[in-house]
Amino acid sequence: MNTFASVVSGSLGRDSPFGGSVRSSLAADVIVANAPDPVFVCDLGGKILEANAAVSQLLGLRRDEVLEQSVSRFLSVPETQEFVAALHEVVDRGVTRNLRLNPATASGEVIPTTLNASALRDGAGRAIGVIGILRDMRELDKARAYAESLIKNAPDPVFVSDLRGKILQANDAVFELLGFRPDEVIEHSLSRIISAEETREFIAALREVVERGVTRNVRLNPRSVSGEVIPTTLNASALRDSNGTVIGAIGILRDMRAYERVVRDLEESRRELREADRAKDHFLAMVSHELRTPRVGFRDPIRVARGLEVIERNTKLLAQLIEDLLDVSRIVTGKLRIERRQVDPVAIVQAAMEAVQGVADAKEIELEAFLDPDAGPLLADPDRLQQVVWNLLSNAIKFSPVRGHVGIRLERAGSLARITVSDRGAGIKPELLPHIFDRFRQGERSTGGLGLGLAIVRHIVELHGGTVQAQSAGQRQGATFTVELATLSETGTVAAAAPHAGDPSERQKLAPLTGVRLLVVEDDADARELLSMILQEAGAEVTTASSANEALATFERQRPDVLVSDIGMPDGDGYSLIRKVRLLEGESGAKVPAVALTAFARAEDRGEALGSGFQAHLPKPIEPSELTALIARLIG
């Protein structure tokens, strides 16, 4: 029996059973009347014998409309049955019962309440009725609904557990994090998804939250439905009922995977910086070593002659070192440029072989070559491509033993030209192979040099839109380097035939363009003037425009025979210009041939130009003879 019921029971006389002419004492009336909550007294049949003003106010009825009425008047049939069962339990077992009731008011509104029911006893201890205390739950239900809404809509995973770790409620973010269905989480212990050690730590945190009223942060690693262990931090705080009693805990999880990835990336960056610093130190040491040449005077003519040979050899080496350093500087600053034209790869490979033949002869190394005459043609910078082949051959010779063999193959592989350089020499360590094209790393192969050559090779090949790969079975197992470049027919780019190498007069010879009307679009004034001079020298009639908009207006006034346009312009690029030109032309007549001029020389840049509506793509800097020959071919 609760305290309030005890006080009321004690105020009743020994022969004051409720019913008939028997009345409750004045003291009991006063206690019930002055209670702050709605309080009523009913007999064992559920008839209301006494009720305070708070009951009338809650139901919207006068006092006389409440007294002598059955509780069933205000409740639904199922709740009436539940109330009667509670009465019997209170009387028979001497317990206090709490149940949820929803009485209807005079206006028909259903009010959510909780009922605390206790037995009312006379002086002899006999149960003579029941005291019911109602609590209006409307505000509390609103607060709970608001709290549940906050939990449900919280961006972080939030759950509510009891004091033993059983999950009572969880939002969608919890299910998304773990991949479980709600029924696989709700009413289950947290120990299902965390380890035994973490379960003990969680329970200890709950105890601390309850006893000390603090908020605890705990590191948990729950397992998802797929078995993945997810790093999280848990913020746990006490959940209290309306009386302030701790009844559970609210847990907020924070997924730490992204944070840990950032930490790992930072650690990786630090490691790479340390390696770069070591590479820099190694590089400086190698430069110091390569540039250090002893100066000693010799009187012996034989030694003087040998010394001159050494000086000559080292002078060439130093010149190459300086050239490599300059190339790396151009790569780092983005200033390494290639001048592409139609070339025969056979001639390039043969030139590179001739350049290294003396070094190969000195080590008695045989160069074994297979060169397919149908491997090309290519659109490439002949000097830079020869540098690639020369570098690969020089490396193969350097890492081969005396009287060894170095092979070079040039062959057609579908739409690609493939250059393969192989040796049977020192090979490459497995741990070095993934980094063999990084700057300063080849020096780790312990044969001297700065480790720049292969980095330059990769950059030049990629500037041509190609790929280069290295293979090796390990140390002393030799190595194979493979370069693949798109052939000219594969790209579909129209280009003039390459002038004969080494003949400057042929390289500068302009194709005749007498009477050909050209529209040249270039935003740079100097470049525009130079293009005009070249084309006018070839006999063309040239009209210029400094922007895409100006070019479009000029095109509408007078259509040229050929359009020559830069791609990168601030006021609308060449791609948008050619698309507008093609729209302007429609489907009524022949399309004006168009040439794209650009510093962007990758295969995908060529593809974008041709796909936008250009018939040809010519990388800058422009070779006058190539440009005029190209225009001549376009107009037939």
ChimeraX attribute file (.defattr): number of C-alpha atoms within 10 A of each C-alpha:
attribute: neighborCount
match mode: 1-to-1
recipient: residues
	/A:1	18
	/A:2	14
	/A:3	9
	/A:4	14
	/A:5	22
	/A:6	15
	/A:7	15
	/A:8	22
	/A:9	24
	/A:10	17
	/A:11	19
	/A:12	22
	/A:13	14
	/A:14	13
	/A:15	11
	/A:16	15
	/A:17	20
	/A:18	18
	/A:19	11
	/A:20	6
	/A:21	7
	/A:22	10
	/A:23	15
	/A:24	18
	/A:25	15
	/A:26	10
	/A:27	14
	/A:28	17
	/A:29	17
	/A:30	13
	/A:31	15
	/A:32	24
	/A:33	19
	/A:34	13
	/A:35	14
	/A:36	11
	/A:37	17
	/A:38	23
	/A:39	24
	/A:40	23
	/A:41	26
	/A:42	25
	/A:43	22
	/A:44	18
	/A:45	13
	/A:46	19
	/A:47	19
	/A:48	21
	/A:49	20
	/A:50	21
	/A:51	23
	/A:52	23
	/A:53	19
	/A:54	20
	/A:55	21
	/A:56	20
	/A:57	13
	/A:58	18
	/A:59	20
	/A:60	17
	/A:61	15
	/A:62	13
	/A:63	16
	/A:64	10
	/A:65	10
	/A:66	23
	/A:67	19
	/A:68	16
	/A:69	15
	/A:70	17
	/A:71	20
	/A:72	17
	/A:73	13
	/A:74	20
	/A:75	18
	/A:76	15
	/A:77	11
	/A:78	9
	/A:79	18
	/A:80	18
	/A:81	13
	/A:82	14
	/A:83	22
	/A:84	16
	/A:85	11
	/A:86	19
	/A:87	27
	/A:88	15
	/A:89	17
	/A:90	21
	/A:91	21
	/A:92	11
	/A:93	10
	/A:94	14
	/A:95	15
	/A:96	16
	/A:97	17
	/A:98	14
	/A:99	14
	/A:100	16
	/A:101	23
	/A:102	18
	/A:103	21
	/A:104	18
	/A:105	17
	/A:106	14
	/A:107	9
	/A:108	11
	/A:109	12
	/A:110	15
	/A:111	16
	/A:112	18
	/A:113	19
	/A:114	17
	/A:115	20
	/A:116	17
	/A:117	27
	/A:118	29
	/A:119	31
	/A:120	29
	/A:121	23
	/A:122	20
	/A:123	15
	/A:124	9
	/A:125	11
	/A:126	13
	/A:127	20
	/A:128	18
	/A:129	26
	/A:130	26
	/A:131	28
	/A:132	24
	/A:133	23
	/A:134	22
	/A:135	18
	/A:136	17
	/A:137	17
	/A:138	12
	/A:139	10
	/A:140	15
	/A:141	13
	/A:142	11
	/A:143	12
	/A:144	13
	/A:145	12
	/A:146	12
	/A:147	12
	/A:148	15
	/A:149	12
	/A:150	13
	/A:151	22
	/A:152	19
	/A:153	14
	/A:154	14
	/A:155	13
	/A:156	17
	/A:157	23
	/A:158	25
	/A:159	23
	/A:160	23
	/A:161	24
	/A:162	19
	/A:163	17
	/A:164	14
	/A:165	19
	/A:166	18
	/A:167	22
	/A:168	16
	/A:169	19
	/A:170	22
	/A:171	21
	/A:172	18
	/A:173	19
	/A:174	22
	/A:175	18
	/A:176	12
	/A:177	18
	/A:178	20
	/A:179	15
	/A:180	14
	/A:181	13
	/A:182	14
	/A:183	8
	/A:184	12
	/A:185	21
	/A:186	17
	/A:187	15
	/A:188	15
	/A:189	17
	/A:190	20
	/A:191	18
	/A:192	14
	/A:193	20
	/A:194	19
	/A:195	15
	/A:196	11
	/A:197	9
	/A:198	18
	/A:199	18
	/A:200	13
	/A:201	15
	/A:202	24
	/A:203	16
	/A:204	12
	/A:205	21
	/A:206	28
	/A:207	16
	/A:208	16
	/A:209	20
	/A:210	21
	/A:211	11
	/A:212	10
	/A:213	13
	/A:214	13
	/A:215	17
	/A:216	16
	/A:217	15
	/A:218	15
	/A:219	16
	/A:220	22
	/A:221	19
	/A:222	21
	/A:223	18
	/A:224	17
	/A:225	15
	/A:226	9
	/A:227	11
	/A:228	11
	/A:229	15
	/A:230	17
	/A:231	18
	/A:232	17
	/A:233	17
	/A:234	20
	/A:235	18
	/A:236	23
	/A:237	22
	/A:238	26
	/A:239	19
	/A:240	14
	/A:241	10
	/A:242	7
	/A:243	6
	/A:244	8
	/A:245	11
	/A:246	17
	/A:247	13
	/A:248	23
	/A:249	27
	/A:250	22
	/A:251	24
	/A:252	21
	/A:253	22
	/A:254	18
	/A:255	17
	/A:256	15
	/A:257	12
	/A:258	10
	/A:259	11
	/A:260	12
	/A:261	11
	/A:262	12
	/A:263	12
	/A:264	12
	/A:265	12
	/A:266	12
	/A:267	12
	/A:268	12
	/A:269	12
	/A:270	12
	/A:271	12
	/A:272	12
	/A:273	12
	/A:274	12
	/A:275	12
	/A:276	14
	/A:277	12
	/A:278	12
	/A:279	17
	/A:280	14
	/A:281	12
	/A:282	17
	/A:283	20
	/A:284	14
	/A:285	12
	/A:286	18
	/A:287	16
	/A:288	11
	/A:289	13
	/A:290	16
	/A:291	13
	/A:292	9
	/A:293	10
	/A:294	6
	/A:295	6
	/A:296	6
	/A:297	9
	/A:298	11
	/A:299	7
	/A:300	8
	/A:301	9
	/A:302	10
	/A:303	12
	/A:304	13
	/A:305	12
	/A:306	11
	/A:307	15
	/A:308	12
	/A:309	12
	/A:310	12
	/A:311	13
	/A:312	12
	/A:313	12
	/A:314	15
	/A:315	13
	/A:316	12
	/A:317	15
	/A:318	15
	/A:319	12
	/A:320	13
	/A:321	19
	/A:322	12
	/A:323	12
	/A:324	18
	/A:325	16
	/A:326	13
	/A:327	19
	/A:328	20
	/A:329	13
	/A:330	13
	/A:331	16
	/A:332	10
	/A:333	9
	/A:334	9
	/A:335	11
	/A:336	15
	/A:337	16
	/A:338	20
	/A:339	18
	/A:340	23
	/A:341	22
	/A:342	21
	/A:343	22
	/A:344	18
	/A:345	28
	/A:346	18
	/A:347	15
	/A:348	19
	/A:349	25
	/A:350	15
	/A:351	17
	/A:352	21
	/A:353	20
	/A:354	12
	/A:355	15
	/A:356	16
	/A:357	18
	/A:358	12
	/A:359	14
	/A:360	25
	/A:361	14
	/A:362	10
	/A:363	15
	/A:364	16
	/A:365	19
	/A:366	16
	/A:367	18
	/A:368	12
	/A:369	16
	/A:370	13
	/A:371	17
	/A:372	15
	/A:373	14
	/A:374	13
	/A:375	21
	/A:376	24
	/A:377	20
	/A:378	23
	/A:379	26
	/A:380	25
	/A:381	19
	/A:382	22
	/A:383	14
	/A:384	20
	/A:385	22
	/A:386	20
	/A:387	20
	/A:388	24
	/A:389	23
	/A:390	23
	/A:391	18
	/A:392	24
	/A:393	27
	/A:394	21
	/A:395	18
	/A:396	28
	/A:397	28
	/A:398	18
	/A:399	22
	/A:400	24
	/A:401	16
	/A:402	16
	/A:403	13
	/A:404	18
	/A:405	19
	/A:406	24
	/A:407	17
	/A:408	23
	/A:409	16
	/A:410	24
	/A:411	20
	/A:412	19
	/A:413	14
	/A:414	11
	/A:415	16
	/A:416	20
	/A:417	23
	/A:418	24
	/A:419	23
	/A:420	22
	/A:421	22
	/A:422	25
	/A:423	26
	/A:424	20
	/A:425	21
	/A:426	21
	/A:427	22
	/A:428	24
	/A:429	17
	/A:430	13
	/A:431	9
	/A:432	15
	/A:433	18
	/A:434	12
	/A:435	14
	/A:436	22
	/A:437	22
	/A:438	16
	/A:439	20
	/A:440	23
	/A:441	20
	/A:442	24
	/A:443	18
	/A:444	17
	/A:445	17
	/A:446	9
	/A:447	12
	/A:448	14
	/A:449	19
	/A:450	23
	/A:451	22
	/A:452	22
	/A:453	27
	/A:454	21
	/A:455	21
	/A:456	23
	/A:457	23
	/A:458	19
	/A:459	20
	/A:460	23
	/A:461	19
	/A:462	16
	/A:463	19
	/A:464	23
	/A:465	17
	/A:466	19
	/A:467	18
	/A:468	20
	/A:469	15
	/A:470	18
	/A:471	16
	/A:472	20
	/A:473	14
	/A:474	16
	/A:475	14
	/A:476	15
	/A:477	14
	/A:478	20
	/A:479	23
	/A:480	21
	/A:481	18
	/A:482	18
	/A:483	22
	/A:484	23
	/A:485	24
	/A:486	24
	/A:487	24
	/A:488	20
	/A:489	14
	/A:490	11
	/A:491	16
	/A:492	14
	/A:493	19
	/A:494	20
	/A:495	20
	/A:496	17
	/A:497	14
	/A:498	18
	/A:499	18
	/A:500	11
	/A:501	11
	/A:502	8
	/A:503	9
	/A:504	10
	/A:505	10
	/A:506	13
	/A:507	16
	/A:508	13
	/A:509	15
	/A:510	20
	/A:511	20
	/A:512	18
	/A:513	20
	/A:514	14
	/A:515	13
	/A:516	19
	/A:517	18
	/A:518	23
	/A:519	23
	/A:520	24
	/A:521	28
	/A:522	25
	/A:523	20
	/A:524	12
	/A:525	11
	/A:526	10
	/A:527	13
	/A:528	17
	/A:529	13
	/A:530	12
	/A:531	21
	/A:532	20
	/A:533	14
	/A:534	17
	/A:535	25
	/A:536	18
	/A:537	15
	/A:538	20
	/A:539	17
	/A:540	19
	/A:541	18
	/A:542	17
	/A:543	17
	/A:544	20
	/A:545	20
	/A:546	18
	/A:547	21
	/A:548	26
	/A:549	15
	/A:550	13
	/A:551	22
	/A:552	18
	/A:553	11
	/A:554	16
	/A:555	17
	/A:556	12
	/A:557	9
	/A:558	11
	/A:559	15
	/A:560	21
	/A:561	18
	/A:562	20
	/A:563	23
	/A:564	24
	/A:565	30
	/A:566	26
	/A:567	25
	/A:568	16
	/A:569	17
	/A:570	10
	/A:571	12
	/A:572	13
	/A:573	16
	/A:574	27
	/A:575	23
	/A:576	13
	/A:577	22
	/A:578	23
	/A:579	15
	/A:580	16
	/A:581	20
	/A:582	15
	/A:583	10
	/A:584	13
	/A:585	15
	/A:586	11
	/A:587	9
	/A:588	7
	/A:589	7
	/A:590	8
	/A:591	14
	/A:592	17
	/A:593	17
	/A:594	24
	/A:595	27
	/A:596	24
	/A:597	24
	/A:598	20
	/A:599	17
	/A:600	16
	/A:601	21
	/A:602	15
	/A:603	17
	/A:604	12
	/A:605	16
	/A:606	22
	/A:607	15
	/A:608	14
	/A:609	23
	/A:610	21
	/A:611	12
	/A:612	16
	/A:613	21
	/A:614	25
	/A:615	17
	/A:616	21
	/A:617	27
	/A:618	28
	/A:619	20
	/A:620	17
	/A:621	13
	/A:622	16
	/A:623	17
	/A:624	19
	/A:625	22
	/A:626	23
	/A:627	22
	/A:628	21
	/A:629	19
	/A:630	21
	/A:631	27
	/A:632	17
	/A:633	13
	/A:634	18
	/A:635	12
	/A:636	6
